[in-house]
Each structure stands twice: as C-alpha cells, then as structure tokens.
Amino acid sequence: MMEILKKHSFFIIIAVLVVGFLLFTGGKDSKDTTDFTAVSSASEDSSAESSLTESEEAPAETVTMVDVKGAVVSPGVYEVDPSSRVNDVIKLAGGFTEKAAKSQVNLAQKVQDEMIIQIPEQGDPQQAGTATIAGSGKIRINYAEQAEIEELNGIGPSKAAAIIQHREEHGLFQAAEDLLDVPGIGEKTLENLREDIQVP
C-alpha cells in the first residue's frame, strides 16, 4: 500500500491543490457577487429615495391674479408673484395717474389671489382706496359705515360709533390689533370679529 501511495503521491498532491484552489476561488466569487448585489440594491434604494424627496420638496407653482381698477395708467388683471405688494402691482399697471389719491392706498399690503385693488381719485370721498378679496364678504373696517360695523359679532351702536371716531381721529387701522385701542374693544371682542373684518 505504501508503495502505491508513493507512486501516486504526486497526483494526489495535485488533486488536493486543485480542489483547494476551486474552493477558495468559488467562495471569493460568491462573496464578491453578494457584495455587488448589496451595493447595487443600496444604490437603487438611495436613488429612489432621492427621487421621492425631490418630488415631495418640489414647490407647487402658484398663480396670483390681481385686478387693478381706478386711477392707474393701465387698469386690468395682472399675474404677479404671491410675495408681491400692492406697490408692485401698481407699477405693473403703469403707475398712478395724476389724479390718483395716493395717500389713501396702502402700498405695503401683500397681494392675494383674486384681489381687487381700487385706486381712488383725489376729491372723491366715496372712493376710498381699497384692496379687497373678491367675494370675501368681509367688512372693510377702515371704510365701513356704522350700519355695516354694527353687523359684526359683538359690536353694537356705541362700539361702532367708537370705531368710526377712533378712525377719524387717529387714521386708518393698520392691523386688527389696532382695534384694541378703541374704547370698549377688548381681546374677546377682537377675537369674535377678527375673521369677519379686513384690515387695512
């Protein structure tokens, strides 16, 4: 037996080396394939997540249409950026005419979709400068008559008269909170009518 092993020992060693090489190479290839699959999968997941994030973060386009009327060079409907102010829209409309009552218009007011900007002419008390939302149904507290103000929740004849008096003595309200300066108007009353008024 020993003699046979000695004769074939060379072939046995060769066979062992071949088997060992195949086992080593096959295991490495399998590992490499697994790693490649894992990397590819991670890359695809990352791409999908990136695409989803970009889609979610993409801002929706907003179109703001404003109707300018009255004492401007070119009255009409204008498409503006949502962050625009009344002053920006007046410029788009060619600016004020010579007869425009500029002091009655709040140029700093932010625009909103479907807004109507009415520019009055000098000497026309019936056309106070307004910037309202079409069909909003809100009371324009700076320009409303006493009867209109009395329609507000929690406002009677005396408070309506006080609002008008304060408006005439101190000028137009610039914010809803300015109504707190009117005698008889407190925090609770303001909260009750906040959604029903438009200021300025």
FIMAR-296414 format. One record per residue: chain; y, z, x of N, C-alpha, C, O in turn. Coordinates in Angstrom, 2 decimals, decimal comma. Each point is the difference from the previous one (the first is absolute). Example, Ala and Ser with C-alpha at 12.3 -4.5 7.8 and 13.67 -1.06 7.14 Angstrom:
['A' [-5,69 7,80 13,19] [1,19 0,00 -0,89] [1,20 0,00 0,90] [-0,02 0,66 1,04]]
['A' [1,07 -1,38 -1,39] [1,19 0,06 0,82] [1,09 0,73 -0,77] [1,11 0,17 0,51]]
***
This chain:
['A' [-1,21 0,00 0,84] [1,21 0,00 -0,84] [1,25 0,00 0,87] [0,95 -0,75 -0,24]]
['A' [-0,95 1,59 1,25] [1,16 0,08 0,90] [0,25 -1,33 0,69] [1,14 -0,40 0,25]]
['A' [-2,23 -0,27 0,04] [0,14 -1,29 0,67] [0,65 -1,01 -0,93] [0,83 -0,82 0,42]]
['A' [-1,21 0,88 -1,70] [0,58 -0,93 -0,98] [1,48 0,28 -0,15] [0,81 -0,94 -0,04]]
['A' [-0,42 2,25 -0,06] [1,40 0,38 -0,14] [0,83 -0,47 1,18] [1,13 -0,46 -0,15]]
['A' [-1,73 0,58 1,37] [0,71 -0,43 1,20] [0,26 -1,50 -0,02] [1,05 -0,47 0,43]]
['A' [-2,06 -0,28 -0,94] [0,14 -1,46 -0,02] [1,08 -0,44 -0,99] [0,74 -0,95 0,23]]
['A' [-0,69 1,70 -1,34] [0,94 -0,42 -1,06] [1,27 0,86 -0,07] [0,79 -0,12 -0,93]]
['A' [-0,62 0,99 1,91] [1,16 0,89 -0,03] [1,32 -0,78 0,01] [0,97 0,43 -0,63]]
['A' [-0,94 -1,54 1,32] [1,23 -0,80 0,04] [0,38 -0,49 -1,38] [1,17 0,06 -0,39]]
['A' [-2,16 -0,55 -0,36] [0,27 -0,51 -1,35] [0,38 1,13 -0,96] [0,84 -0,18 -0,88]]
['A' [-1,47 1,33 1,06] [0,31 1,16 -0,87] [1,45 0,43 0,20] [0,71 0,30 -0,96]]
['A' [-0,27 -0,25 2,22] [1,38 0,40 0,32] [0,98 -1,00 -0,61] [1,01 0,39 -0,57]]
['A' [-1,33 -1,69 0,71] [0,85 -1,04 -0,57] [0,11 0,17 -1,51] [1,09 -0,09 -0,57]]
['A' [-2,23 0,34 -0,07] [-0,03 0,15 -1,47] [0,84 1,20 -0,43] [0,72 -0,08 -0,99]]
['A' [-0,81 1,19 1,72] [0,77 1,21 -0,32] [1,50 -0,27 0,14] [0,80 0,43 -0,84]]
['A' [-0,42 -1,14 1,89] [1,42 -0,31 0,22] [0,55 -0,90 -1,11] [1,11 0,20 -0,49]]
['A' [-1,92 -1,19 0,10] [0,44 -0,93 -1,05] [0,21 0,74 -1,32] [1,01 -0,18 -0,68]]
['A' [-2,01 1,03 0,34] [0,11 0,78 -1,25] [1,22 0,93 0,05] [0,73 0,13 -0,98]]
['A' [-0,54 0,50 2,12] [1,15 0,90 0,14] [1,32 -0,75 -0,12] [0,94 0,48 -0,63]]
['A' [-0,89 -1,67 1,24] [1,23 -0,81 -0,08] [0,31 -0,43 -1,43] [1,14 0,05 -0,45]]
['A' [-2,20 -0,46 -0,25] [0,18 -0,43 -1,39] [0,47 1,15 -0,89] [0,87 -0,16 -0,84]]
['A' [-1,46 1,31 1,05] [0,40 1,17 -0,80] [1,45 0,37 0,28] [0,76 0,28 -0,93]]
['A' [-0,37 -0,29 2,18] [1,38 0,36 0,38] [1,01 -1,00 -0,56] [1,02 0,38 -0,57]]
['A' [-1,32 -1,68 0,76] [0,90 -1,05 -0,46] [0,09 -0,04 -1,52] [1,10 -0,15 -0,55]]
['A' [-2,21 0,29 -0,12] [-0,01 -0,02 -1,47] [0,79 1,14 -0,59] [0,74 -0,20 -0,97]]
['A' [-0,86 1,39 1,52] [0,74 1,17 -0,50] [1,48 -0,15 0,19] [0,80 0,39 -0,85]]
['A' [-0,41 -0,97 2,00] [1,43 -0,18 0,28] [0,62 -1,01 -0,94] [1,11 0,19 -0,50]]
['A' [-1,89 -1,30 0,25] [0,51 -1,03 -0,91] [0,18 0,55 -1,40] [0,97 -0,31 -0,69]]
['A' [-1,94 1,13 0,30] [0,07 0,60 -1,33] [1,21 0,90 -0,12] [0,69 -0,01 -1,02]]
['A' [-0,42 0,79 2,08] [1,16 0,90 -0,01] [1,29 -0,79 -0,05] [0,94 0,35 -0,72]]
['A' [-0,89 -1,45 1,54] [1,19 -0,82 0,03] [0,28 -0,63 -1,35] [1,14 -0,08 -0,45]]
['A' [-2,24 -0,36 -0,20] [0,14 -0,62 -1,32] [0,53 1,00 -1,01] [0,85 -0,32 -0,82]]
['A' [-1,37 1,55 0,90] [0,44 1,07 -0,91] [1,48 0,30 0,22] [0,76 0,14 -0,96]]
['A' [-0,37 -0,04 2,24] [1,39 0,29 0,32] [0,92 -1,10 -0,51] [1,07 0,27 -0,54]]
['A' [-1,51 -1,52 0,73] [0,82 -1,14 -0,44] [0,17 0,01 -1,52] [1,09 -0,25 -0,52]]
['A' [-2,19 0,55 -0,17] [0,05 0,07 -1,46] [0,95 1,09 -0,46] [0,77 -0,19 -0,94]]
['A' [-0,83 1,35 1,62] [0,85 1,12 -0,38] [1,47 -0,34 0,24] [0,85 0,30 -0,83]]
['A' [-0,57 -0,93 1,97] [1,38 -0,37 0,32] [0,52 -1,03 -0,98] [1,14 0,09 -0,46]]
['A' [-1,98 -1,08 0,13] [0,41 -1,04 -0,95] [0,29 0,60 -1,36] [0,98 -0,35 -0,65]]
['A' [-1,85 1,28 0,23] [0,19 0,63 -1,30] [1,28 0,81 -0,04] [0,75 -0,03 -0,98]]
['A' [-0,49 0,77 2,09] [1,22 0,81 0,08] [1,23 -0,89 -0,02] [1,01 0,33 -0,62]]
['A' [-1,10 -1,48 1,32] [1,13 -0,93 0,05] [0,30 -0,57 -1,38] [1,16 -0,12 -0,40]]
['A' [-2,24 -0,23 -0,34] [0,18 -0,54 -1,35] [0,61 1,03 -0,93] [0,89 -0,31 -0,79]]
['A' [-1,38 1,57 0,89] [0,53 1,08 -0,83] [1,48 0,20 0,29] [0,80 0,19 -0,92]]
['A' [-0,45 -0,23 2,24] [1,40 0,20 0,38] [0,88 -1,11 -0,55] [1,10 0,25 -0,49]]
['A' [-1,61 -1,50 0,56] [0,77 -1,14 -0,51] [0,20 0,11 -1,49] [1,09 -0,27 -0,51]]
['A' [-2,16 0,66 -0,21] [0,09 0,14 -1,45] [0,99 1,08 -0,38] [0,79 -0,15 -0,93]]
['A' [-0,85 1,28 1,68] [0,92 1,11 -0,29] [1,43 -0,40 0,27] [0,91 0,33 -0,77]]
['A' [-0,70 -1,07 1,90] [1,35 -0,46 0,34] [0,54 -0,93 -1,06] [1,16 0,09 -0,38]]
['A' [-2,03 -1,00 -0,10] [0,42 -0,95 -1,04] [0,36 0,73 -1,27] [0,98 -0,34 -0,66]]
['A' [-1,80 1,35 0,29] [0,25 0,76 -1,21] [1,31 0,78 0,11] [0,78 0,07 -0,95]]
['A' [-0,56 0,53 2,14] [1,22 0,78 0,20] [1,23 -0,88 -0,10] [0,99 0,38 -0,63]]
['A' [-1,04 -1,57 1,24] [1,13 -0,91 -0,06] [0,28 -0,42 -1,42] [1,15 -0,15 -0,42]]
['A' [-2,25 -0,06 -0,34] [0,15 -0,41 -1,40] [0,63 1,09 -0,82] [0,85 -0,25 -0,86]]
['A' [-1,30 1,50 1,14] [0,53 1,13 -0,77] [1,46 0,28 0,36] [0,80 0,39 -0,86]]
['A' [-0,44 -0,59 2,13] [1,34 0,34 0,44] [1,00 -1,12 -0,25] [1,21 0,22 0,11]]
['A' [-1,70 -1,41 -0,44] [0,92 -1,12 -0,23] [0,88 0,31 -1,20] [-0,51 0,18 -1,11]]
['A' [1,82 -0,12 1,30] [0,91 0,34 -1,10] [0,06 -1,09 -1,04] [0,02 -1,19 0,31]]
['A' [0,01 1,61 -1,56] [0,11 -0,97 -1,09] [1,43 -0,53 -0,04] [0,97 0,76 0,09]]
['A' [-0,87 -2,07 -0,24] [1,33 -0,61 -0,05] [0,69 0,39 -1,30] [-0,60 -0,07 -1,07]]
['A' [1,85 0,46 1,16] [0,76 0,41 -1,16] [1,20 -0,91 -0,17] [0,74 -0,27 0,95]]
['A' [-0,56 -0,20 -2,16] [1,14 -0,86 -0,31] [0,95 0,77 -0,90] [-0,41 0,49 -1,05]]
['A' [1,66 -0,37 1,45] [1,01 0,70 -0,78] [1,04 -1,00 -0,47] [0,69 -0,63 0,81]]
['A' [-0,58 0,50 -2,12] [0,95 -0,94 -0,58] [1,16 0,78 -0,62] [-0,21 0,95 -0,75]]
['A' [1,44 -1,37 1,08] [1,20 0,69 -0,47] [0,94 -1,00 -0,66] [0,24 -1,09 0,52]]
['A' [0,29 1,46 -1,68] [0,92 -0,86 -0,75] [1,43 0,49 0,21] [0,34 1,11 -0,39]]
['A' [0,50 -1,94 1,00] [1,39 0,36 0,28] [0,92 -0,70 -0,99] [-0,05 -1,22 -0,14]]
['A' [0,87 1,99 -0,53] [0,91 -0,55 -1,01] [1,43 0,45 0,27] [0,24 0,94 0,76]]
['A' [0,72 -1,61 -1,40] [1,38 0,44 0,08] [0,79 -0,62 1,12] [-0,15 -1,17 0,33]]
['A' [1,02 2,00 0,27] [0,99 -0,49 0,95] [-0,54 -0,20 1,41] [0,43 0,66 0,94]]
['A' [-1,38 -1,60 -0,80] [-0,49 -0,42 1,31] [0,14 -1,52 0,07] [0,11 -0,67 -1,02]]
['A' [-0,12 0,14 2,22] [0,21 -1,44 0,18] [-1,12 -0,82 -0,65] [0,27 -1,00 -0,67]]
['A' [-1,51 1,43 0,87] [-1,14 -0,76 -0,54] [-0,96 0,91 -0,76] [-1,01 0,43 0,56]]
['A' [1,30 -0,12 -1,83] [-0,89 0,83 -0,79] [-1,37 -0,68 -0,13] [-0,10 -1,22 0,04]]
['A' [-0,93 2,03 -0,18] [-1,34 -0,57 -0,16] [-1,08 0,99 0,37] [0,27 1,17 0,28]]
['A' [-1,51 -1,65 -0,28] [-1,16 0,83 0,34] [-0,37 -0,25 1,45] [-0,15 -1,14 0,43]]
['A' [0,00 2,22 0,32] [-0,29 -0,11 1,44] [-1,26 0,78 0,36] [-0,28 1,08 -0,53]]
['A' [-0,48 -1,67 1,45] [-1,19 0,68 0,53] [0,40 0,70 1,29] [0,51 -0,63 0,92]]
['A' [-0,73 1,95 -0,87] [0,43 0,78 1,16] [-1,12 0,89 0,50] [-1,02 0,18 -0,66]]
['A' [1,23 0,37 1,84] [-0,94 0,95 0,57] [0,09 1,31 -0,77] [1,09 0,42 -0,36]]
['A' [-2,23 0,25 0,10] [0,00 1,25 -0,76] [0,88 1,10 0,58] [0,42 0,91 -0,71]]
['A' [-0,13 -0,99 2,02] [0,82 1,03 0,64] [1,49 -0,33 -0,06] [0,82 0,74 0,56]]
['A' [-0,45 -1,83 -1,22] [1,40 -0,42 -0,05] [0,86 0,95 -0,83] [-0,50 0,77 -0,82]]
['A' [1,80 -0,84 1,06] [0,98 0,77 -0,76] [0,82 -0,98 -0,86] [-0,06 -1,21 0,18]]
['A' [0,83 1,79 -1,11] [0,85 -0,83 -0,85] [0,93 -0,85 0,84] [0,25 -1,16 -0,33]]
['A' [0,26 1,73 1,41] [0,92 -0,74 0,88] [-0,65 -1,28 0,54] [0,66 -1,03 0,11]]
['A' [-1,96 1,10 0,24] [-0,71 -1,17 0,52] [-0,08 -1,10 -1,06] [0,14 -1,19 0,31]]
['A' [-0,38 1,60 -1,56] [-0,12 -0,98 -1,08] [1,35 -0,66 -0,28] [0,07 -1,20 -0,27]]
['A' [1,00 1,99 0,33] [1,35 -0,55 -0,23] [0,30 -1,08 1,04] [0,59 -1,03 -0,32]]
['A' [-1,01 1,27 1,57] [0,21 -0,99 1,06] [-0,76 -1,28 -0,30] [0,52 -1,10 0,21]]
['A' [-1,76 1,23 -0,72] [-0,80 -1,17 -0,34] [0,67 -0,80 -1,12] [-0,11 -1,23 -0,06]]
['A' [0,82 1,95 -0,81] [0,67 -0,65 -1,13] [1,37 -0,56 0,39] [0,78 -0,37 -0,87]]
['A' [-0,49 0,32 2,15] [1,25 -0,58 0,47] [1,15 0,98 0,13] [1,11 -0,38 0,37]]
['A' [-1,38 1,67 -0,68] [1,05 1,01 0,09] [0,78 0,15 -1,29] [-0,22 -0,73 -0,97]]
['A' [1,14 1,68 0,96] [0,83 0,26 -1,18] [1,04 -1,11 -0,19] [0,41 -0,68 0,94]]
['A' [-0,01 0,51 -2,20] [1,15 -0,88 -0,27] [1,27 0,82 0,21] [-0,08 1,21 0,20]]
['A' [1,22 -1,84 -0,24] [1,26 0,70 0,21] [0,29 1,01 -1,11] [0,72 0,98 0,22]]
['A' [-1,29 -1,20 -1,39] [0,26 0,89 -1,14] [-1,01 1,15 -0,10] [0,13 0,85 -0,88]]
['A' [-1,11 -0,81 1,76] [-1,05 1,01 -0,08] [0,54 1,42 0,22] [0,82 0,24 0,88]]
['A' [-1,30 0,68 -1,71] [0,37 1,41 0,15] [-1,03 0,65 0,94] [-0,93 0,66 -0,45]]
['A' [1,12 -0,86 1,72] [-0,97 0,43 1,02] [-0,24 1,51 -0,01] [-1,11 0,46 0,25]]
['A' [2,16 0,30 -0,54] [-0,11 1,46 0,06] [-0,93 0,57 -1,07] [-0,40 1,16 0,09]]
['A' [0,07 -1,96 -1,09] [-0,85 0,50 -1,08] [-1,49 -0,28 0,23] [-0,84 0,31 -0,85]]
['A' [0,54 -0,88 2,01] [-1,39 -0,37 0,28] [-0,54 0,83 1,17] [0,64 0,13 1,04]]
['A' [-1,83 0,43 -1,23] [-0,65 0,77 1,05] [-0,78 -0,96 0,90] [-1,14 -0,36 -0,30]]
['A' [1,76 -0,05 1,39] [-0,61 -0,98 0,89] [-1,19 0,54 0,78] [-0,80 -0,77 0,54]]
['A' [0,68 2,09 -0,48] [-1,09 0,61 0,78] [-1,28 0,18 -0,81] [-1,03 0,39 0,55]]
['A' [1,09 -0,67 -1,83] [-1,18 0,22 -0,86] [-1,14 -0,95 0,38] [0,23 -1,18 0,26]]
['A' [-1,46 1,70 -0,22] [-1,16 -0,83 0,31] [-0,34 -0,88 -1,21] [0,16 0,41 -1,15]]
['A' [-0,63 -1,60 1,43] [-0,35 -0,91 -1,08] [-1,43 0,28 -0,48] [-0,80 0,60 0,72]]
['A' [0,51 -1,04 -1,93] [-1,34 0,10 -0,56] [-0,31 -1,30 -0,74] [0,90 -0,73 -0,40]]
['A' [-2,19 0,46 0,24] [-0,38 -1,22 -0,68] [0,53 -0,01 -1,43] [-0,05 1,02 -0,70]]
['A' [0,56 -2,16 0,26] [0,57 -0,22 -1,33] [1,35 0,71 -0,19] [0,44 0,21 -1,13]]
['A' [0,19 0,15 2,22] [1,31 0,65 -0,10] [1,08 -0,99 -0,44] [-0,02 -1,17 0,39]]
['A' [0,95 1,66 -1,20] [1,16 -0,79 -0,39] [1,23 0,65 0,64] [0,27 1,18 -0,25]]
['A' [0,46 -1,93 1,05] [1,21 0,50 0,63] [1,20 -0,67 -0,68] [0,19 -1,21 0,11]]
['A' [0,59 2,01 -0,80] [1,16 -0,51 -0,74] [1,26 0,37 0,75] [0,32 1,19 0,13]]
['A' [0,41 -2,17 0,37] [1,23 0,24 0,75] [1,19 -0,20 -0,94] [0,22 -1,11 -0,49]]
['A' [0,54 2,17 0,23] [1,13 -0,11 -0,93] [1,23 -0,63 0,67] [0,09 -0,09 1,22]]
['A' [0,85 -0,35 -2,06] [1,27 -0,50 0,50] [1,05 1,10 -0,10] [-0,13 0,90 -0,83]]
['A' [1,14 -0,98 1,65] [1,08 1,00 -0,02] [0,67 0,03 -1,38] [0,24 -1,04 -0,62]]
['A' [0,07 2,26 0,18] [0,70 0,16 -1,26] [-0,89 -0,15 -1,22] [0,51 -0,08 -1,12]]
['A' [-1,83 0,06 1,31] [-0,91 -0,11 -1,14] [-0,78 1,31 -0,13] [-1,08 0,12 0,58]]
['A' [1,59 0,85 -1,33] [-0,64 1,31 -0,13] [-1,34 -0,04 -0,71] [-0,79 0,93 0,13]]
['A' [0,53 -1,98 -0,86] [-1,26 -0,11 -0,72] [-1,14 -0,49 0,89] [-1,16 -0,01 -0,40]]
['A' [1,52 -0,40 1,61] [-1,01 -0,57 0,88] [-0,12 0,83 1,28] [0,21 -0,52 1,10]]
['A' [-0,56 1,78 -1,24] [-0,18 0,82 1,20] [-1,15 -0,58 0,82] [-0,97 -0,52 -0,54]]
['A' [1,10 0,60 1,86] [-1,02 -0,57 0,87] [-1,35 0,65 -0,21] [-0,12 1,22 0,09]]
['A' [-0,89 -2,02 -0,38] [-1,31 0,57 -0,27] [-1,07 -0,70 0,80] [0,13 -1,16 0,41]]
['A' [-1,20 1,90 -0,18] [-1,20 -0,56 0,62] [-1,16 0,67 -0,71] [-0,38 1,12 0,35]]
['A' [-0,19 -1,79 -1,31] [-1,03 0,61 -0,84] [-1,29 -0,78 0,04] [-0,05 -1,14 0,46]]
['A' [-1,01 1,78 -0,95] [-1,29 -0,66 -0,08] [-0,15 -0,56 -1,40] [0,15 0,72 -0,99]]
['A' [-0,45 -2,01 0,90] [-0,09 -0,63 -1,31] [-1,06 0,68 -0,85] [-1,14 0,19 0,44]]
['A' [1,52 0,16 -1,64] [-0,95 0,59 -0,94] [-0,46 1,39 0,35] [-1,01 0,46 -0,54]]
['A' [1,72 0,24 1,43] [-0,44 1,34 0,40] [0,22 1,03 -1,09] [-0,72 0,99 -0,09]]
['A' [1,75 -1,24 -0,77] [0,29 0,94 -1,08] [0,65 1,28 0,47] [0,16 0,93 -0,80]]
['A' [0,23 -0,85 2,06] [0,61 1,22 0,53] [1,50 0,03 -0,31] [0,65 -1,04 -0,08]]
['A' [-0,13 2,26 -0,07] [1,42 0,18 -0,23] [0,74 -0,03 1,33] [-0,33 0,75 0,91]]
['A' [1,32 -1,63 -0,79] [0,80 -0,07 1,23] [1,04 1,11 -0,07] [1,07 -0,17 -0,58]]
['A' [-1,40 1,29 1,17] [0,80 1,21 -0,15] [1,44 -0,17 0,47] [0,88 0,71 -0,48]]
['A' [-0,63 -1,63 1,39] [1,36 -0,22 0,50] [0,87 -0,82 -0,96] [1,23 0,00 0,12]]
['A' [-1,87 -0,69 -1,05] [0,76 -0,89 -0,87] [-0,26 0,23 -1,49] [0,64 -0,64 -0,84]]
['A' [-1,54 1,53 0,51] [-0,37 0,23 -1,39] [1,09 0,73 -0,79] [0,73 0,83 0,55]]
['A' [-0,64 -1,16 -1,82] [0,92 0,68 -0,91] [-0,62 1,33 -0,43] [-1,18 0,23 0,24]]
['A' [1,96 0,62 -0,85] [-0,49 1,33 -0,39] [-1,19 -0,10 -0,94] [-0,96 0,76 0,14]]
['A' [1,01 -1,68 -1,09] [-1,11 -0,13 -0,95] [-1,31 -0,34 0,71] [-1,07 0,48 -0,38]]
['A' [1,16 -1,32 1,41] [-1,21 -0,37 0,76] [-0,54 1,20 0,78] [-1,21 0,23 0,06]]
['A' [2,12 0,52 0,53] [-0,41 1,15 0,80] [-0,65 1,06 -0,88] [-0,93 0,69 0,44]]
['A' [1,41 -0,56 -1,66] [-0,57 1,00 -0,92] [-1,43 -0,33 -0,40] [-0,72 0,87 -0,50]]
['A' [0,30 -2,11 0,73] [-1,37 -0,37 -0,31] [-1,00 0,54 1,01] [-1,21 0,02 -0,25]]
['A' [1,71 0,43 1,39] [-0,87 0,53 1,05] [-0,60 1,34 -0,40] [0,62 0,78 -0,73]]
['A' [-1,82 -0,52 1,20] [-0,71 1,24 -0,30] [0,76 1,22 0,56] [0,26 0,08 1,20]]
['A' [0,08 0,85 -2,09] [0,67 1,22 0,43] [1,50 -0,11 0,14] [0,65 0,93 0,46]]
['A' [-0,08 -2,06 -0,86] [1,45 -0,20 0,12] [0,62 -0,08 -1,40] [-0,32 -0,89 -0,79]]
['A' [1,21 1,84 0,51] [0,72 0,00 -1,28] [1,42 -0,49 0,21] [0,35 -0,46 1,08]]
['A' [0,48 0,55 -2,13] [1,39 -0,48 0,09] [0,80 0,66 1,11] [0,75 -0,67 0,71]]
['A' [-0,90 1,99 -0,55] [0,80 0,71 1,01] [-0,39 -0,41 1,42] [0,87 -0,19 0,85]]
['A' [-2,18 0,06 -0,57] [-0,44 -0,39 1,34] [0,36 -1,47 0,28] [0,33 -0,36 1,12]]
['A' [-0,41 -0,47 -2,17] [0,35 -1,41 0,18] [1,48 -0,12 0,35] [0,38 -0,79 0,87]]
['A' [0,45 1,58 -1,55] [1,43 -0,02 0,27] [0,29 0,51 1,41] [0,89 -0,50 0,69]]
['A' [-1,66 1,52 -0,26] [0,19 0,55 1,35] [-0,37 -1,02 1,07] [0,65 -0,08 1,04]]
['A' [-1,70 -0,71 -1,31] [-0,42 -1,03 0,95] [1,10 -1,05 0,16] [0,35 -0,40 1,11]]
['A' [0,19 -0,03 -2,24] [1,06 -1,01 0,03] [1,25 0,53 0,70] [0,63 -0,71 0,78]]
['A' [-0,28 1,96 -1,07] [1,18 0,60 0,63] [-0,18 0,10 1,51] [0,92 -0,32 0,76]]
['A' [-2,09 0,76 -0,33] [-0,28 0,13 1,43] [0,05 -1,38 0,67] [0,50 -0,14 1,11]]
['A' [-1,02 -0,85 -1,80] [-0,02 -1,37 0,52] [1,42 -0,54 0,19] [0,29 -0,67 0,99]]
['A' [0,58 0,98 -1,95] [1,38 -0,48 0,07] [0,82 0,72 1,06] [0,88 -0,58 0,63]]
['A' [-1,19 1,87 -0,44] [0,78 0,80 0,95] [-0,48 -0,14 1,44] [0,80 0,08 0,94]]
['A' [-2,12 -0,29 -0,76] [-0,57 0,01 1,35] [-0,58 -1,35 0,42] [-0,47 -0,14 1,13]]
['A' [0,49 -0,83 -2,00] [-0,55 -1,31 0,35] [-1,45 -0,15 -0,43] [-0,59 0,91 -0,57]]
['A' [0,03 -2,06 0,86] [-1,36 -0,31 -0,43] [-1,04 0,87 0,71] [0,18 0,40 1,15]]
['A' [-1,26 -0,12 -1,88] [-1,12 0,75 0,59] [-0,74 -0,91 0,97] [-0,27 -1,16 -0,31]]
['A' [-0,04 1,67 1,47] [-0,71 -0,78 1,01] [-1,50 0,27 0,01] [-0,78 -0,80 0,51]]
['A' [0,39 1,93 -1,09] [-1,42 0,36 -0,07] [-0,20 0,90 -1,21] [0,94 0,64 -0,47]]
['A' [-2,16 -0,60 -0,03] [-0,29 0,81 -1,19] [0,36 1,46 0,24] [0,45 0,70 -0,92]]
['A' [-0,65 -0,23 2,15] [0,30 1,39 0,32] [1,48 0,35 -0,17] [0,34 1,17 -0,14]]
['A' [0,54 -2,17 0,15] [1,43 0,26 -0,18] [0,30 0,56 -1,38] [1,04 0,63 -0,21]]
['A' [-1,94 -0,85 -0,73] [0,20 0,53 -1,36] [-0,06 1,52 -0,03] [0,48 0,62 -0,95]]
['A' [-1,05 -0,03 1,98] [-0,06 1,46 0,07] [1,40 0,60 0,17] [0,19 1,19 -0,23]]
['A' [0,78 -2,02 0,63] [1,38 0,47 0,14] [0,72 0,06 -1,34] [1,09 0,55 -0,11]]
['A' [-1,72 -1,12 -0,92] [0,60 0,01 -1,33] [-0,30 1,34 -0,68] [-1,16 0,40 -0,05]]
['A' [2,17 0,29 -0,47] [-0,22 1,27 -0,68] [-1,00 -0,16 -1,15] [0,13 -0,89 -0,83]]
['A' [-1,13 1,77 0,81] [-1,00 -0,04 -1,06] [-1,25 -0,79 0,35] [-0,97 0,03 -0,75]]
['A' [0,98 -0,73 1,90] [-1,18 -0,76 0,43] [-0,70 0,76 1,11] [0,54 0,18 1,09]]
['A' [-1,76 0,26 -1,38] [-0,78 0,72 1,00] [-1,21 -0,81 0,43] [-0,20 -1,13 -0,43]]
['A' [-0,61 1,73 1,29] [-1,19 -0,68 0,53] [-0,94 -0,46 -1,12] [-0,51 -1,12 0,05]]
['A' [0,28 1,98 -1,04] [-0,92 -0,33 -1,08] [0,51 -1,19 -0,81] [-0,77 -0,91 -0,34]]
['A' [2,06 0,93 0,02] [0,59 -1,11 -0,76] [-0,09 -1,30 0,78] [-0,31 -1,06 -0,56]]
['A' [0,59 1,14 1,86] [-0,05 -1,19 0,85] [-1,40 -0,60 0,02] [-0,15 -1,21 -0,09]]
['A' [-0,86 2,06 0,20] [-1,38 -0,49 0,04] [-0,37 -0,67 -1,32] [-0,77 -0,97 -0,01]]
['A' [1,31 1,47 -1,11] [-0,32 -0,56 -1,30] [0,58 -1,40 -0,19] [-0,58 -0,83 -0,71]]
['A' [1,72 0,55 1,35] [0,64 -1,29 -0,21] [-0,07 -0,94 1,20] [0,46 -1,14 -0,08]]
['A' [-1,05 1,60 1,18] [-0,04 -0,79 1,24] [-0,62 -1,38 -0,21] [0,49 -1,00 0,53]]
['A' [-1,57 0,94 -1,31] [-0,70 -1,28 -0,19] [0,70 -0,92 -0,99] [-0,36 -1,17 -0,13]]
['A' [1,37 1,69 -0,57] [0,67 -0,79 -1,04] [1,38 -0,48 0,41] [0,71 -0,63 -0,79]]
['A' [-0,31 0,93 2,01] [1,34 -0,41 0,44] [-0,10 -0,88 1,24] [-1,00 0,00 0,72]]
['A' [2,04 -0,75 -0,50] [0,09 -0,84 1,19] [1,27 0,36 0,76] [1,10 -0,09 -0,53]]
['A' [-1,28 0,49 1,80] [1,13 0,37 0,85] [-0,20 -0,68 1,34] [-1,12 0,02 0,51]]
['A' [2,13 -0,62 0,09] [1,36 -0,17 -0,53] [0,02 -1,17 -0,97] [1,06 -0,32 -0,55]]
***
